[in-house]
Amino acid sequence: MMTDRPRMLLRVMRKLDVILLGLLAVTLSGCRLKRPDDVLSPKKMEQFLYDFHMAQAISQDLSRDEKYTTAAYVEWAYMHNGITREQFETSLVWYTRYPKEFSKIYKHLSLRIDEEYKSVSRSLAKIEKKSFDIVSGDSVNLWYLDRSALLNSSAYMNRLTYKINPDTTFHLGDTLCLSMYGTFIWPDTTPASAYAYVSLSAYYPDSVTTADTIVDASGRIALSVSLDNKKKITGISGSVNYLDSADNRSSLLLLSGLELMRYHAIVAADTVSAQDSTAAPAEL
């Protein structure tokens, strides 16, 4: 989540700049307008556009196997703001007729995204300063984020991502094991239609190896990937994606005990070994 956030915000900022330039190029109306009752207020319109653009930015970072969730992200923007597509389209038609009003919304939205980008970048810099150096050893926990996380259907809390750049302590044939305990928290006695997609991937110059699973009940979650014994990896990444079709914010997924272990391959000792030259000769 945190590692992807600055890139998503930057993408939205660039998109807003283009929209603003287009709006400012249009002749602006100077008269004060009376907004119809079926048109969203500037504040409501700004909040929806914020969620809508963020949902689009998030969907652009999805892998090919996750692209099916794009519509869910966009639909979340409507549900989160309690509006329908018809309401938004009606409001959009009205605001595009009066670009001065629309440009005010986008100027404010652009400033908001810019401030959030700066804030997230500062937070990310602090996290990177605390990141550890990978130590050597046969068994090492590579997990560098918090060992617990809380996810819900919000676009800002529904995804936990991690990425590791391998160094010389990685060996050919190593094994990676991702494990955690997931607890679904329902708002009532009836379970919601929520689930989590968990993945672990090892990247090579010409291929990728992925282990993944879909989780819809509380319990231990474990994935493992055996690295190629002939090719060096170029990176490790993965994610936990939480989806709730009902978009119930009271429905949560608590992750605890997060760890990503790296195990060196155990090399079997020679079955034939030379006898110790200092050993006493066998009795005749």
C-alpha positions in Angstrom: 0.0 0.0 0.0 2.5 2.6 1.2 5.1 1.7 -1.4 2.6 2.0 -4.3 0.9 5.1 -3.0 3.3 7.8 -4.2 3.3 6.4 -7.8 -0.5 6.4 -7.8 -0.7 9.9 -6.5 1.8 11.1 -9.0 -0.2 9.5 -11.8 -3.3 11.2 -10.6 -1.5 14.6 -10.3 -0.4 14.4 -13.9 -3.9 13.5 -15.1 -5.4 16.4 -13.1 -2.9 18.9 -14.6 -4.0 17.9 -18.1 -7.7 18.3 -17.2 -7.0 21.7 -15.6 -5.2 22.9 -18.7 -8.1 21.9 -20.8 -10.6 23.6 -18.5 -8.6 26.8 -18.4 -8.4 26.9 -22.2 -12.2 27.2 -22.3 -13.9 30.6 -22.1 -14.9 31.0 -18.5 -18.3 32.2 -17.4 -18.3 35.1 -15.0 -21.9 35.0 -13.8 -23.0 33.4 -10.6 -24.9 30.3 -11.2 -27.8 28.5 -9.5 -27.0 24.8 -9.2 -29.9 22.5 -9.9 -31.0 20.2 -7.1 -30.0 17.0 -9.0 -26.4 18.2 -9.5 -23.8 17.2 -6.9 -22.4 20.0 -4.8 -18.8 21.1 -5.5 -17.6 19.4 -2.3 -19.4 16.2 -3.1 -18.2 16.3 -6.7 -14.6 16.8 -5.5 -14.7 13.9 -3.1 -16.2 11.6 -5.8 -13.6 12.6 -8.4 -10.8 12.0 -5.8 -12.0 8.5 -5.2 -12.7 7.9 -8.9 -9.3 9.0 -10.0 -7.6 7.0 -7.2 -9.6 3.9 -8.2 -8.4 4.3 -11.8 -4.8 4.8 -10.7 -4.9 1.7 -8.5 -6.4 -0.5 -11.3 -3.5 0.5 -13.6 -1.0 -1.2 -11.2 -2.9 -4.5 -11.2 -1.3 -7.5 -12.8 -3.0 -9.2 -15.8 -4.4 -11.8 -13.5 -5.9 -9.1 -11.2 -7.4 -6.9 -14.0 -10.8 -8.5 -13.4 -11.1 -6.4 -10.2 -10.8 -3.0 -12.1 -14.6 -2.7 -12.2 -14.9 -3.3 -8.5 -12.5 -0.5 -7.7 -14.5 2.0 -9.9 -17.8 0.7 -8.4 -16.3 1.3 -4.9 -16.0 5.0 -5.7 -19.8 5.2 -6.4 -20.7 3.2 -3.3 -18.3 5.1 -1.0 -19.9 8.4 -2.0 -23.5 7.1 -2.0 -24.2 8.2 -5.5 -25.3 6.5 -8.8 -23.7 6.6 -12.2 -26.7 8.6 -13.4 -26.2 11.2 -10.7 -22.6 11.6 -11.6 -23.3 11.8 -15.3 -26.0 14.4 -14.8 -23.6 16.5 -12.6 -20.8 16.0 -15.1 -22.9 17.4 -18.0 -23.8 20.4 -15.9 -20.3 21.2 -14.7 -18.8 20.8 -18.2 -21.2 23.5 -19.4 -19.7 25.9 -16.8 -16.0 25.2 -16.9 -15.3 28.0 -14.4 -17.1 26.0 -11.7 -15.4 22.8 -12.8 -12.0 24.3 -12.8 -12.4 25.4 -9.2 -13.1 21.8 -8.2 -10.1 20.5 -10.1 -7.8 23.2 -8.7 -8.8 22.3 -5.2 -8.5 18.6 -6.0 -5.0 19.1 -7.5 -3.8 20.9 -4.4 -5.2 18.1 -2.2 -3.5 15.4 -4.2 -0.2 17.3 -4.2 -0.3 17.8 -0.4 -1.1 14.1 0.1 1.8 13.1 -2.2 4.2 15.2 -0.2 2.9 13.7 3.1 3.1 10.1 1.9 6.6 10.6 0.4 7.8 11.9 3.7 6.4 8.9 5.5 7.9 6.5 3.0 11.3 8.1 3.4 11.1 7.5 7.2 10.2 3.8 6.5 13.1 3.4 4.1 15.5 4.8 6.7 14.4 2.0 9.1 14.7 -0.8 6.6 17.2 -3.4 7.5 20.2 -4.8 5.7 19.6 -8.4 4.8 21.8 -10.6 6.9 23.5 -13.8 6.0 22.4 -17.1 7.4 20.6 -20.3 6.4 17.3 -19.1 7.7 16.4 -15.4 7.6 13.2 -13.5 8.0 13.0 -11.0 5.2 9.8 -9.3 6.3 10.5 -5.5 6.8 7.0 -4.1 7.2 4.8 -4.3 10.4 4.1 -7.8 11.5 0.4 -7.0 11.6 -2.0 -5.2 9.2 -5.7 -4.4 9.1 -7.5 -4.4 5.7 -10.9 -3.3 4.6 -12.7 -2.4 1.4 -11.4 1.2 1.3 -9.1 1.9 -1.7 -6.5 3.0 0.8 -6.7 0.0 3.1 -7.5 -2.9 0.8 -4.0 -3.8 -0.3 -0.8 -4.8 1.4 2.2 -5.0 -1.0 5.9 -5.8 -0.4 9.0 -5.8 -2.7 12.5 -7.0 -2.0 15.7 -6.6 -4.1 17.9 -9.7 -3.6 21.6 -9.3 -2.8 24.6 -11.7 -2.5 23.1 -13.5 0.5 20.6 -15.2 -1.8 21.7 -18.6 -3.2 20.5 -20.6 -6.1 17.8 -23.0 -5.1 16.8 -21.1 -1.9 13.2 -21.5 -0.7 10.9 -18.5 0.2 8.1 -19.1 2.6 5.4 -16.4 3.3 3.2 -17.0 6.3 0.6 -15.1 8.4 -2.6 -15.7 10.2 -5.7 -14.1 8.8 -8.8 -13.3 10.9 -12.0 -12.1 9.1 -14.1 -9.8 11.3 -17.8 -9.6 10.3 -20.1 -6.8 11.4 -22.8 -9.3 12.3 -23.5 -13.0 12.5 -23.9 -13.3 8.8 -20.5 -13.6 7.0 -20.0 -11.0 4.2 -19.0 -12.0 0.7 -15.4 -11.0 1.3 -12.1 -12.7 0.5 -8.4 -12.1 0.1 -6.0 -12.8 -2.8 -2.5 -13.5 -1.5 0.5 -13.9 -3.7 4.3 -14.4 -3.6 6.4 -14.0 -6.8 10.1 -14.5 -7.6 11.3 -12.7 -10.8 14.1 -13.8 -13.2 15.4 -12.0 -16.2 13.2 -14.0 -18.5 10.4 -15.4 -16.3 8.5 -15.3 -13.1 7.4 -17.9 -10.6 4.3 -17.2 -8.5 2.5 -19.0 -5.7 -0.9 -17.6 -4.8 -4.1 -18.5 -3.0 -7.6 -17.2 -2.3 -8.6 -17.0 1.3 -12.3 -16.7 2.5 -12.1 -18.0 6.0 -10.0 -17.3 9.1 -6.8 -19.4 9.6 -3.2 -19.7 8.8 -2.0 -18.6 5.3 1.2 -20.0 3.9 2.8 -19.8 0.5 6.2 -21.1 -0.7 8.4 -20.7 -3.8 11.5 -22.7 -4.6 14.0 -20.6 -6.5 15.6 -21.9 -9.6 18.9 -23.7 -9.0 20.4 -22.3 -12.2 19.2 -18.8 -12.5 19.5 -15.8 -10.2 16.4 -13.9 -9.2 16.1 -10.2 -9.9 13.4 -9.4 -7.4 10.7 -10.6 -5.0 7.3 -9.1 -4.6 3.7 -10.0 -3.6 0.5 -8.6 -2.1 -2.5 -9.3 0.0 -5.7 -7.9 -1.7 -8.9 -7.7 0.2 -12.3 -7.5 -1.6 -15.8 -7.2 -0.2 -18.5 -7.1 -2.9 -20.9 -5.4 -0.4 -18.3 -2.7 0.3 -19.0 -3.1 4.1 -16.5 -0.9 5.9 -17.2 -2.8 9.1 -16.0 -6.0 7.5 -12.3 -6.3 8.2 -9.3 -8.7 7.7 -6.7 -8.7 10.4 -3.3 -10.1 9.4 -0.9 -11.1 12.2 2.4 -12.8 12.5 3.6 -11.8 9.0 6.9 -13.2 8.0 8.8 -14.1 4.8 11.5 -16.7 5.5 14.3 -17.4 3.2 15.9 -20.9 3.6 19.2 -21.9 2.0 19.1 -25.3 0.2 20.5 -28.1 2.4 23.4 -29.8 0.6 23.6 -33.4 1.5 27.0 -34.5 2.8 29.1 -37.0 0.7 28.1 -40.5 1.6 31.7 -41.5 1.1 34.2 -39.7 3.2 37.8 -40.1 3.9 38.8 -41.6 7.2 40.5 -39.4 9.8 44.2 -40.0 9.3 44.7 -39.7 13.0 42.4 -42.5 13.8 43.9 -45.6 15.4 44.4 -48.6 13.1 41.9 -51.4 13.4 43.0 -54.3 15.6 44.2 -57.4 13.7 
